[in-house]
């Protein structure tokens, strides 16, 4: 990917590059310490070379702080002059200098390679006692400075959040690549991808991977009110007098791994150059940039980076947050691609990074597009066609049936469903034609009947008739619609017996009607997804209402009644001995699917450590187009997997009612919460010993008939009664699965009243 030379009159590009190979030895923080690395300065050189040669960035706008090994054997200090060392003071200084000198619409690019750590906070409010939020100790995630072993300070996430906040407030487009872990587990031999890999993480910390020590010098140079503002957002509270912040449209952050993982470095070659020791994320990121077309989006770049890391055997799950629609090094956005990525290639077979949990079916046929294609649709030029042959929970193997075009297939390519051989959903259309129907209305029906539906690419089976087929059969995957033609000659669909659905828009032609049926078919296909073997069952709900006019008991599967604009709170708790990955979707009354958790810009899933909780508030509104109806039905669907995965393909199912509003438009305050939470996990872990004691004394919350896995805790106590938190409504989701690989779903049906 190459850009033209910068126009001195337009936006400028700036880079802040930090790489630390050599950490000054010392034992001031004993028993905590960090060891030297080999590839971090190489990472910075790779970044600088790319920015200078391919982005034509001016040298004076590339700010570097590096620490190489001493130039002589009798020295214990980095080879660079002290003003170029990555100390806490120097890191803060270059951030402030660039923020001051850069102008609105300038692009700020940040790359950090070195050790990362998790440490007890220096901010206020270390314990949160809010009744409707999870109690937890505050933990900061941090970059480790070059003089850390001799008492140098961490550069913490709340401080970085303050820096990025100032940059975005000034209107700069900011992106950060972070090649360091914030590990919850102490690195041990075997964590790396191979014997030649080196782990990047703090050593000598407690079993939970947290540095609980605090020196007298561990203070921040940032104003207390800025840190307090960041901390308030971290624990879920907003100052009542907070001002509106700038939208998060101008920042993106990519990190090398999940909080519980470690990243590393090894000998790798980028762009045909000589191999050198570099970080895993650096390898995938810059190799992708060198092979990308101009104006690639962060989304496409990151997805290819993920797959490049998998291809070299790295098990890390890198993350990206912020406005992934933004294009690299320019302040414009592209459409988010709702596709399935190709994670690996064989001779005549590709692996799709989606499986049974995502609704992929055996026999499905997909079109495959280049990974750096900006606009993807069924009519866009594609590279190949593949048919799914083997299904697994979170991936599928597909045979290549046809290769088109000269461009080679590569990891990170996109796949879009073309044809479903064995649809899981049937849409039964019952034609209703009045005795006094006009000739236009009759001809419209005849034109539709003349269509050979077998030649129409539909994602659901469509049956057209004058009466319902098998009306006595209660099949949840057969959906009945009445089909009429109005006086204007337009097709109208009405879901039989479902007055709670938003009216569907009229279709002027069979082609538009089929397009509408495709949307509905996909909607119900995803809505009916459930694990075929839900053993062990991993969810239990306990919602409550404290509204004075509403008091009810909830049983599993029963709908919850809400008024327009009410908030529904979901608390998710992981009781397994594995990390779980959570995604929550809203299936609207307008046949659209949108993700409500994690929010846009905060990744494809939320990671939940064992023994931890997450909470998400969802506000549902009554659609204007449903005016006159008593209520509409919305479904909140929760997906849980034991492997990181993306359900993004579902988000391509749009509301058929353009007036529907999804509650994911963020205010400025929410934007700052995203900005800070990007740099910090939602809650902190306890020590392993504390977790084991807590879990051993905790009751199991299983539904009737649940068969326990042999590895789960075997207690059958009922849930102890305790005061309900003061919130509109709450649904608690408790995980009680065993340690085997599992995926599971849970639906919450909500009746939304005007």
KAMOPE-V597621 format. One record per residue. N is the residue number from 1. SS is DSSP state (H for helix, E for strand, - for the rest). Layout:
# KAMOPE-V597621
N/SS + N/SS
This chain:
# KAMOPE-V597621
1/- + 2/- + 3/- + 4/- + 5/- + 6/- + 7/- + 8/- + 9/- + 10/- + 11/- + 12/- + 13/E + 14/E + 15/E + 16/E + 17/E + 18/E + 19/E + 20/E + 21/- + 22/- + 23/- + 24/- + 25/- + 26/- + 27/- + 28/- + 29/- + 30/- + 31/- + 32/- + 33/E + 34/- + 35/- + 36/- + 37/- + 38/- + 39/- + 40/H + 41/H + 42/H + 43/H + 44/H + 45/H + 46/H + 47/H + 48/H + 49/H + 50/H + 51/H + 52/H + 53/H + 54/- + 55/- + 56/- + 57/- + 58/- + 59/H + 60/H + 61/H + 62/E + 63/E + 64/E + 65/E + 66/E + 67/E + 68/- + 69/- + 70/- + 71/- + 72/- + 73/- + 74/- + 75/- + 76/- + 77/- + 78/- + 79/- + 80/- + 81/- + 82/H + 83/H + 84/H + 85/- + 86/- + 87/- + 88/H + 89/H + 90/H + 91/H + 92/H + 93/H + 94/H + 95/H + 96/H + 97/H + 98/H + 99/H + 100/H + 101/H + 102/- + 103/- + 104/- + 105/- + 106/- + 107/E + 108/E + 109/E + 110/E + 111/E + 112/E + 113/E + 114/- + 115/- + 116/E + 117/E + 118/E + 119/E + 120/E + 121/- + 122/- + 123/- + 124/- + 125/- + 126/- + 127/E + 128/- + 129/- + 130/- + 131/- + 132/- + 133/- + 134/- + 135/- + 136/- + 137/E + 138/- + 139/E + 140/E + 141/E + 142/E + 143/E + 144/E + 145/- + 146/- + 147/- + 148/H + 149/H + 150/H + 151/- + 152/- + 153/- + 154/E + 155/E + 156/E + 157/H + 158/H + 159/H + 160/H + 161/H + 162/H + 163/H + 164/H + 165/H + 166/H + 167/H + 168/H + 169/H + 170/- + 171/- + 172/- + 173/E + 174/E + 175/E + 176/E + 177/E + 178/E + 179/E + 180/- + 181/- + 182/- + 183/- + 184/- + 185/- + 186/- + 187/- + 188/- + 189/- + 190/- + 191/- + 192/- + 193/- + 194/- + 195/- + 196/- + 197/- + 198/E + 199/E + 200/E + 201/- + 202/- + 203/E + 204/- + 205/- + 206/- + 207/- + 208/- + 209/- + 210/E + 211/E + 212/- + 213/- + 214/- + 215/- + 216/- + 217/- + 218/- + 219/- + 220/- + 221/- + 222/- + 223/- + 224/H + 225/H + 226/H + 227/H + 228/H + 229/H + 230/H + 231/H + 232/H + 233/H + 234/H + 235/- + 236/- + 237/- + 238/- + 239/- + 240/- + 241/- + 242/- + 243/- + 244/- + 245/- + 246/- + 247/- + 248/H + 249/H + 250/H + 251/E + 252/E + 253/E + 254/E + 255/E + 256/- + 257/- + 258/- + 259/- + 260/- + 261/- + 262/- + 263/E + 264/E + 265/E + 266/E + 267/E + 268/E + 269/- + 270/- + 271/- + 272/- + 273/- + 274/- + 275/- + 276/E + 277/E + 278/E + 279/E + 280/H + 281/H + 282/H + 283/H + 284/H + 285/H + 286/H + 287/H + 288/H + 289/H + 290/H + 291/- + 292/- + 293/- + 294/- + 295/- + 296/- + 297/E + 298/H + 299/H + 300/H + 301/H + 302/H + 303/H + 304/H + 305/H + 306/H + 307/H + 308/H + 309/H + 310/H + 311/H + 312/- + 313/- + 314/- + 315/- + 316/- + 317/- + 318/- + 319/E + 320/E + 321/E + 322/E + 323/- + 324/- + 325/- + 326/E + 327/E + 328/- + 329/- + 330/- + 331/- + 332/- + 333/E + 334/- + 335/- + 336/- + 337/- + 338/- + 339/- + 340/E + 341/E + 342/E + 343/E + 344/E + 345/E + 346/- + 347/- + 348/- + 349/E + 350/E + 351/E + 352/E + 353/- + 354/- + 355/- + 356/H + 357/H + 358/H + 359/- + 360/- + 361/- + 362/- + 363/- + 364/- + 365/E + 366/E + 367/E + 368/E + 369/E + 370/- + 371/- + 372/- + 373/- + 374/- + 375/- + 376/- + 377/- + 378/- + 379/- + 380/- + 381/- + 382/- + 383/- + 384/E + 385/E + 386/E + 387/E + 388/E + 389/E + 390/E + 391/E + 392/- + 393/- + 394/- + 395/- + 396/E + 397/E + 398/E + 399/E + 400/E + 401/E + 402/E + 403/E + 404/- + 405/- + 406/- + 407/- + 408/- + 409/- + 410/- + 411/- + 412/- + 413/- + 414/E + 415/E + 416/E + 417/E + 418/E + 419/E + 420/- + 421/- + 422/- + 423/- + 424/- + 425/- + 426/E + 427/E + 428/E + 429/E + 430/E + 431/E + 432/- + 433/- + 434/- + 435/- + 436/- + 437/- + 438/- + 439/H + 440/H + 441/H + 442/H + 443/H + 444/H + 445/H + 446/H + 447/H + 448/H + 449/H + 450/- + 451/- + 452/- + 453/H + 454/H + 455/H + 456/- + 457/- + 458/- + 459/- + 460/- + 461/E + 462/E + 463/E + 464/E + 465/E + 466/- + 467/- + 468/- + 469/- + 470/- + 471/- + 472/- + 473/- + 474/- + 475/- + 476/- + 477/- + 478/E + 479/E + 480/E + 481/E + 482/E + 483/E + 484/E + 485/E + 486/- + 487/- + 488/- + 489/- + 490/- + 491/E + 492/E + 493/E + 494/E + 495/E + 496/- + 497/- + 498/- + 499/- + 500/- + 501/- + 502/- + 503/- + 504/- + 505/- + 506/- + 507/E + 508/- + 509/- + 510/H + 511/H + 512/H + 513/H + 514/H + 515/H + 516/H + 517/H + 518/H + 519/H + 520/H + 521/H + 522/H + 523/H + 524/H + 525/H + 526/H + 527/H + 528/- + 529/- + 530/- + 531/- + 532/- + 533/- + 534/- + 535/- + 536/- + 537/- + 538/- + 539/- + 540/- + 541/- + 542/- + 543/- + 544/E + 545/E + 546/- + 547/- + 548/- + 549/- + 550/- + 551/- + 552/- + 553/- + 554/- + 555/- + 556/- + 557/- + 558/- + 559/- + 560/E + 561/E + 562/E + 563/E + 564/- + 565/- + 566/- + 567/E + 568/E + 569/E + 570/E + 571/E + 572/E + 573/E + 574/E + 575/- + 576/- + 577/- + 578/- + 579/- + 580/E + 581/E + 582/E + 583/E + 584/E + 585/E + 586/E + 587/E + 588/- + 589/- + 590/- + 591/- + 592/- + 593/E + 594/E + 595/E + 596/E + 597/E + 598/- + 599/- + 600/- + 601/- + 602/- + 603/- + 604/- + 605/- + 606/E + 607/E + 608/E + 609/- + 610/- + 611/- + 612/- + 613/E + 614/E + 615/E + 616/E + 617/E + 618/E + 619/E + 620/- + 621/- + 622/- + 623/- + 624/H + 625/H + 626/H + 627/- + 628/- + 629/- + 630/- + 631/E + 632/E + 633/E + 634/E + 635/E + 636/E + 637/E + 638/E + 639/E + 640/E + 641/E + 642/- + 643/- + 644/- + 645/- + 646/- + 647/- + 648/H + 649/H + 650/H + 651/H + 652/H + 653/- + 654/- + 655/- + 656/- + 657/- + 658/- + 659/- + 660/- + 661/- + 662/- + 663/- + 664/- + 665/- + 666/- + 667/- + 668/H + 669/H + 670/H + 671/H + 672/H + 673/H + 674/H + 675/H + 676/H + 677/H + 678/- + 679/- + 680/- + 681/- + 682/- + 683/- + 684/- + 685/- + 686/- + 687/- + 688/H + 689/H + 690/H + 691/H + 692/H + 693/H + 694/H + 695/H + 696/H + 697/- + 698/- + 699/- + 700/- + 701/- + 702/- + 703/- + 704/- + 705/- + 706/- + 707/- + 708/- + 709/- + 710/- + 711/- + 712/- + 713/- + 714/- + 715/- + 716/- + 717/- + 718/- + 719/- + 720/- + 721/- + 722/- + 723/- + 724/- + 725/- + 726/- + 727/- + 728/- + 729/E + 730/E + 731/E + 732/E + 733/E + 734/E + 735/E + 736/- + 737/- + 738/- + 739/- + 740/- + 741/- + 742/- + 743/E + 744/E + 745/E + 746/E + 747/E + 748/E + 749/E + 750/E + 751/E + 752/E + 753/E + 754/-
